[in-house]
Amino acid sequence: MDKKRIGLGALVMMMFTTIFGFANGPVAFARMGYAAIIWYILGALLFFLPTSMMYAEFGASFKDAKGGIYSWMERSLGKKIAFIATFIGLASWIIWMISVSQKVWIPLSTLIFGKDMTTTWSLFGMNGGQTVGVLAVVFVIVVAFFVTRGVKSISRISAIGGMFVMALNVILVLASIAVLIGHGGHFAEPLRWHSFLVSGNPDYKTIGQMISFALYAIFAYAGLEQMGGIMEDVDNAEKTYPKAALIATTIIGLGYAISILLWGASSNWAQIAGDKSVNLGNITYVLMNNLGTQLGDAFGMSHAGVLLGSIFARFAGISMFFAYVGSFFVLTYAPLKSFILGSPKEVWPKKFIALNKHDVPAVAVWSQAILVSILIILISFGGKSATQLYLVLTNMGNVSSTLPYVFLVAAFPLFKRLNDVERPFVFYKSQTVTWIITILVEALTIISIILTIISPFQTGDLFGGIWTVAGPIFFGVLAWVLFTLGENRHGKL
């Protein structure tokens, strides 16, 4: 019996659910307003579309490899560079865990109280940020405990969260249209041509600062490399995959653009930017609350608007809580296990790579949990406000998540020159075109990373600047040390 193949519609839906993140729209609107739209469209055209074809070629040729992007880079860049690049990629998951273990309390607070109250929480005399930090450590340890005991069914919670998040998109569109009708077509954030080109945020006034925002757009399209291994299951992949990528690029790019535009229907950017209680951790719930409030106000029912705002915020809270918890369980062990099994065994301490009876690398998971907990405490007790804390965590995550793509994209033209590789799927047929696309994607990624890193130093924010680069540097050095020790023990790996 033939295996059922993945068709065009199913592939487009897989790409959409893998890439599109509801929370990316509110974050983009909070940072740049309407001016974020052009960067999200450029991100789709200059990063998402070209790299999706690269991952398809990698995945089709190395479909049996266990190490994910490590296996893709190993042949082209060598084991050492591939190991270091992939290890830096692990830094992005670590930073994601640091961020989400703290953010997860915001939707919980919103669900219970109707708004983010985490900044007012206090345990044993600690302030809000320190209290959330301690709760985050407890969360990380509890998740590690259950993961090492093979409790994987909890990941189904993320599927429930996914359905809720899809419903959030529907609510955003329908409620925003209703608000516009009720307000006679007037947007809360006025539609002016210059608003689509220049942000009101003083952090994004120069060309360099605006280009640095491209990292937010790149991050919003990250993750498609996870689908590289499904090429053999795609029906008529040579034609289906490029079509799906083009359709997905259009749908996701427009989806982000429309999302950012619609937030302006119910929320005024200047009012949001001027509210000291708003940060990148709670912006989604603030905007959802505002959407409900404006919906009631648009039809002359201010009291109903307050209730609707609370309901919308709580719905966003339960949606994001399920999504965060479910994905946290999976991502606590999945990237780690994939990297450990796919990279040279000689690099790792024996206990670190040993799988327990539940098929989980328990020592590695606990080591990761301890490292995440230490970093949470260091950052949480750094004495910074919630606004700066979540901005730093967002920038850290963006840099660490996108840095491995620099190596992965650089490996692609070298991979194209390998003569002993079977190529079931080829999109880039010309070496010249391959190099041109590689250089363009690399330039956008590297320049945006550099500008994101130097931006806080230029404004005198040493705390933000140092933490933004701390993850990649620490993990890069640690990877080099591990690999070098492995070479010293076993010779050339």
C-alpha positions in Angstrom: 0.0 0.0 0.0 1.5 3.4 -1.1 2.2 5.9 1.6 -0.1 8.9 1.5 1.7 11.9 0.0 1.5 15.5 1.2 -0.4 17.7 -1.3 -0.1 21.4 -2.0 -2.9 22.5 0.4 -1.6 20.4 3.3 2.0 21.6 2.7 0.9 25.3 2.7 -1.0 24.7 6.0 2.0 23.0 7.5 4.2 26.0 6.6 1.7 28.4 8.0 1.2 26.7 11.3 5.0 26.2 11.7 5.9 29.8 11.0 3.1 32.2 11.7 3.1 33.5 15.3 0.1 35.6 16.5 2.3 37.4 19.1 4.7 38.7 16.4 2.1 41.2 15.2 1.6 42.9 18.6 5.3 43.0 19.2 6.0 44.6 15.8 3.2 47.2 16.3 4.5 48.0 19.7 8.1 48.5 18.4 7.5 50.4 15.1 3.8 50.9 14.5 2.8 50.7 10.8 6.5 51.2 9.8 7.0 47.5 10.8 4.9 46.3 7.8 7.5 47.0 5.1 10.2 45.1 7.1 7.9 42.1 7.5 7.2 42.1 3.7 11.0 42.4 3.0 11.7 39.6 5.5 9.3 37.4 3.5 10.9 38.1 0.2 14.5 38.4 1.1 14.7 35.7 3.9 11.7 33.4 4.1 11.3 32.5 0.4 14.9 32.0 -0.6 15.9 30.1 2.6 12.8 27.8 2.3 14.1 26.5 -1.0 17.6 26.0 0.5 16.2 24.0 3.4 14.2 21.9 0.9 17.3 21.0 -1.0 19.2 20.2 2.2 16.4 18.1 3.6 15.8 16.2 0.4 19.5 15.2 0.1 20.1 14.4 3.8 16.7 13.0 4.6 18.1 10.1 6.7 20.4 12.3 8.9 19.5 12.5 12.6 21.3 15.7 13.5 19.0 18.3 11.8 20.9 21.4 10.7 24.2 20.0 12.1 24.0 17.2 9.5 23.3 19.7 6.8 26.3 21.8 7.6 28.8 19.0 8.5 29.6 18.1 4.9 30.0 21.7 3.7 31.7 23.5 6.7 33.3 20.6 8.5 32.4 19.0 11.9 33.9 21.7 14.1 32.2 24.7 12.5 28.9 22.8 12.2 29.1 21.8 15.8 29.8 25.3 17.0 27.1 26.8 14.8 24.5 24.3 16.0 25.5 24.7 19.6 24.9 28.5 19.2 21.5 27.5 17.9 20.9 25.7 21.2 21.6 29.1 22.9 18.4 30.4 21.1 16.4 27.6 22.8 18.0 28.3 26.1 17.1 32.0 25.8 13.6 31.1 24.6 13.2 29.0 27.8 14.5 31.9 29.9 12.0 34.2 28.3 8.9 31.9 28.2 9.4 30.6 31.7 8.9 34.2 32.8 6.3 35.2 30.2 4.1 32.2 31.0 3.0 33.9 34.2 1.7 36.9 32.3 -1.1 35.0 30.5 -1.8 33.2 33.8 -2.2 36.5 35.6 -4.3 37.8 32.7 -6.5 34.8 32.8 -7.1 35.2 36.6 -7.2 39.0 37.1 -8.1 40.2 33.6 -4.7 42.0 33.2 -1.0 41.6 33.8 -0.4 41.9 37.5 3.0 40.2 37.6 4.9 43.5 38.2 3.0 43.8 41.5 3.6 40.3 42.8 5.9 39.9 45.8 7.3 36.8 47.6 9.5 37.1 50.7 10.0 40.9 50.1 11.2 40.5 46.5 9.9 42.9 43.8 7.8 41.8 40.9 10.7 41.0 38.5 12.5 38.9 41.2 9.3 37.1 42.2 8.6 36.1 38.6 12.2 35.0 38.2 11.9 32.7 41.2 8.6 31.3 39.8 10.2 30.8 36.4 13.0 28.7 38.0 10.3 26.6 39.7 8.5 26.2 36.4 11.8 25.1 34.6 12.6 22.5 37.3 9.0 21.1 37.4 9.0 20.7 33.6 12.5 19.1 33.6 11.2 16.6 36.3 8.3 15.5 34.2 10.2 15.5 30.9 12.9 13.1 32.3 10.1 10.8 33.3 8.7 10.5 29.8 5.6 12.6 30.2 5.3 13.7 26.6 1.5 13.6 26.3 1.5 17.1 27.9 2.7 18.4 24.5 -0.9 17.9 23.3 -1.7 21.0 25.3 0.2 23.0 22.6 -2.2 21.6 20.0 -5.1 23.0 22.1 -3.3 26.3 22.4 -2.8 26.3 18.6 -6.5 26.1 18.0 -7.1 28.9 20.5 -4.4 31.0 18.8 -6.1 30.4 15.4 -9.3 31.7 17.0 -7.5 34.8 18.2 -6.6 35.6 14.5 -10.3 35.3 13.6 -11.3 37.6 16.6 -8.7 40.1 15.6 -10.0 40.4 12.0 -13.7 40.4 12.7 -13.6 42.6 15.8 -11.3 45.1 14.0 -13.6 45.3 11.0 -16.5 45.9 13.4 -14.6 48.6 15.3 -13.8 50.4 12.0 -17.4 50.2 10.9 -18.6 51.6 14.3 -16.0 54.4 14.2 -16.9 55.4 10.6 -13.7 53.9 9.1 -11.4 55.9 11.4 -8.3 54.1 12.7 -7.2 54.8 16.4 -3.6 55.0 14.9 -4.2 57.5 12.0 -3.2 56.2 8.5 -0.5 58.6 7.2 2.0 57.8 4.5 5.0 58.7 6.5 3.8 56.3 9.3 4.4 53.4 7.0 8.0 54.5 6.4 9.2 56.1 9.6 8.3 54.9 13.1 7.4 57.2 16.0 9.8 55.2 18.2 13.0 57.2 18.8 14.9 53.8 18.8 14.2 53.5 15.0 14.9 56.9 13.5 18.1 56.3 11.5 18.5 53.9 8.6 20.8 51.7 10.6 18.3 51.5 13.5 15.5 50.6 11.0 17.5 47.9 9.3 18.2 46.4 12.8 14.4 45.8 13.0 14.8 43.4 10.1 15.9 40.9 12.8 12.4 40.9 14.3 11.1 40.1 10.8 13.6 37.3 10.2 12.8 35.9 13.6 9.1 36.0 12.7 9.8 33.7 9.7 12.3 31.4 11.5 11.6 27.6 11.9 11.0 26.3 8.4 14.3 24.3 8.6 12.4 21.9 10.8 10.4 20.9 7.7 13.4 20.1 5.6 13.1 16.4 6.3 9.6 15.9 4.9 10.6 16.4 1.2 10.4 12.7 0.5 6.7 12.7 1.6 5.7 15.6 -0.6 3.7 14.7 -3.8 5.6 15.8 -6.9 8.1 17.8 -4.7 9.9 19.5 -7.6 6.7 21.4 -8.5 4.7 21.2 -5.3 7.2 22.6 -2.8 8.1 25.8 -4.7 4.4 26.5 -5.3 3.7 25.9 -1.6 6.6 28.1 -0.5 5.4 30.9 -2.8 1.8 30.7 -1.6 2.9 30.4 2.1 5.2 33.4 1.7 2.3 35.5 0.3 -0.2 34.3 2.9 2.2 34.7 5.9 3.7 38.0 4.7 0.2 39.5 4.1 -1.0 37.9 7.4 1.7 39.8 9.4 1.1 43.0 7.4 -2.7 42.9 7.9 -2.3 42.0 11.6 0.0 45.0 12.2 -2.4 47.3 10.3 -5.5 46.0 12.2 -4.0 46.6 15.6 -4.0 50.3 14.5 -7.8 50.1 14.1 -8.3 49.8 17.9 -5.0 51.0 19.5 -3.1 54.3 19.2 0.6 53.7 19.0 1.6 56.8 21.0 -0.7 55.9 23.9 0.7 52.3 24.0 4.3 53.6 23.8 3.6 56.1 26.6 2.1 53.5 29.0 4.8 52.5 31.4 2.9 49.3 32.4 3.1 47.9 28.8 6.1 45.8 27.8 6.9 43.2 25.1 5.9 40.5 27.6 2.3 41.7 28.0 1.7 43.7 24.8 -0.5 40.9 23.2 -3.0 41.0 26.2 -3.0 44.8 26.4 -3.9 45.1 22.7 -6.5 42.3 23.0 -8.1 44.1 26.0 -8.1 47.4 24.1 -9.7 45.7 21.1 -12.6 44.5 23.2 -13.0 47.9 24.9 -13.0 49.7 21.5 -15.6 47.2 20.1 -18.0 48.1 22.8 -17.2 51.8 22.5 -17.7 51.8 18.7 -21.4 50.9 19.2 -22.0 53.1 22.2 -21.8 50.5 24.9 -18.8 51.5 27.0 -19.7 49.2 29.9 -20.0 46.3 27.6 -16.7 47.3 26.1 -15.0 47.0 29.5 -16.4 43.5 29.9 -15.5 42.5 26.3 -11.9 43.8 26.9 -11.6 41.6 29.9 -13.0 38.6 28.0 -10.7 39.2 25.0 -7.7 39.5 27.3 -8.5 36.4 29.3 -9.1 34.5 26.1 -5.7 35.5 24.9 -4.3 34.5 28.3 -5.7 31.0 28.2 -4.6 30.6 24.5 -1.0 31.7 25.1 -0.7 29.8 28.4 -1.6 26.5 26.7 0.7 27.3 23.7 3.6 28.2 26.0 3.3 25.2 28.4 2.8 22.7 25.6 5.8 23.9 23.5 8.0 24.3 26.6 7.6 20.6 27.4 8.6 19.6 23.8 11.4 22.0 23.4 12.9 21.2 26.7 14.3 17.9 25.2 13.6 17.7 21.5 16.4 20.1 20.1 18.8 18.8 22.7 18.2 15.2 21.9 18.4 15.8 18.1 21.7 17.6 18.4 23.2 15.0 20.8 22.2 12.0 18.6 23.3 13.7 15.4 26.7 15.2 16.4 29.9 13.2 17.1 29.5 11.1 20.2 33.2 11.6 21.2 32.5 15.3 22.0 30.1 14.6 24.8 30.7 13.2 28.3 29.2 9.6 28.3 26.6 10.4 31.0 25.5 13.4 29.1 24.4 11.4 26.0 23.0 8.4 27.8 19.3 7.9 27.3 17.2 6.8 30.3 14.4 4.2 30.2 12.0 6.8 28.9 14.4 7.5 25.9 15.3 11.0 27.3 18.9 12.3 27.9 18.1 13.0 31.5 21.6 14.3 32.5 21.5 16.7 29.6 18.0 17.9 30.4 18.9 18.5 34.0 22.1 20.3 33.1 20.1 22.5 30.7 17.6 23.2 33.5 20.3 24.2 35.9 21.9 26.6 33.4 18.6 28.2 32.5 17.8 28.6 36.2 21.1 30.3 36.9 20.7 32.7 33.9 17.1 33.5 35.0 18.2 34.5 38.5 21.1 36.6 37.1 18.8 38.5 34.7 15.9 38.8 37.1 18.0 40.2 39.9 19.8 42.6 37.5 17.6 45.4 38.9 16.0 46.4 35.6 12.3 47.2 34.9 10.0 44.7 33.3 10.0 46.9 30.1 13.7 46.7 29.7 13.9 43.0 30.8 11.5 41.8 28.1 13.2 44.0 25.5 16.6 42.5 26.4 15.1 38.9 26.3 13.5 39.6 22.9 16.8 40.9 21.5 18.8 38.1 23.0 16.4 35.6 21.4 16.4 37.3 18.0 20.2 37.3 17.8 20.7 33.8 19.1 18.0 32.4 16.9 19.2 34.0 13.7 23.0 33.6 14.1 22.9 29.8 13.1 21.2 30.9 9.8 24.4 32.8 9.0 26.3 29.5 9.0 23.5 27.5 7.4 23.1 29.8 4.5 26.9 30.1 4.0 27.0 26.3 3.8 24.5 26.1 1.0 26.6 27.1 -2.0 29.4 24.8 -0.7 26.8 22.0 -0.4 25.8 22.7 -4.1 29.4 21.9 -5.1 29.5 18.5 -3.5 29.6 15.8 -6.2 28.8 12.7 -4.1 25.3 13.8 -2.9 22.0 12.5 -4.2 19.7 15.4 -5.1 16.1 14.4 -5.3 15.0 18.0 -5.3 16.8 20.9 -6.9 15.5 24.5 -7.0 18.6 26.5 -7.5 19.9 25.2 -10.8 22.5 27.9 -11.4 25.6 28.3 -9.3 25.7 32.1 -10.1 22.1 32.6 -8.9 22.9 30.5 -5.8 25.8 32.8 -4.9 23.8 36.0 -5.5 20.9 34.8 -3.3 23.3 33.6 -0.6 25.1 37.0 -0.5 21.8 38.9 -0.4 20.4 36.8 2.5 23.7 36.8 4.4 24.0 40.6 4.0 20.5 41.2 5.4 21.0 38.8 8.3 24.5 39.8 9.3 23.9 43.5 9.1 20.6 43.3 11.1 22.4 41.2 13.8 25.3 43.7 14.0 23.0 46.7 14.2 20.9 45.0 16.9 24.0 44.2 18.9 25.5 47.7 18.8 22.2 49.6 19.2 22.1 49.3 23.1 25.8 50.2 23.4 25.2 53.4 21.3 22.4 54.5 23.8 24.6 53.7 26.8 22.6 50.6 27.8 25.5 48.3 28.8 23.2 45.8 30.6 21.1 45.3 27.4 24.1 45.3 25.1 26.1 42.8 27.1 23.2 40.3 27.6 22.3 40.5 23.9 25.7 39.0 22.9 26.3 37.0 26.0 24.4 33.9 24.8 26.0 33.4 21.4 29.5 34.1 22.8 29.1 31.8 25.8 27.7 28.9 23.8 30.2 29.5 20.9 33.2 29.3 23.3 31.6 26.3 25.2 31.1 24.5 21.9 34.7 25.1 20.8 36.0 23.9 24.2 33.9 20.7 24.1 35.0 19.9 20.5 38.6 20.6 21.2 38.6 18.3 24.3 36.9 15.6 22.2 39.7 15.9 19.6 42.4 15.7 22.3 40.8 12.5 23.7 40.1 10.7 20.4 42.2 12.4 17.8 40.6 14.0 14.7 36.8 13.5 14.9 
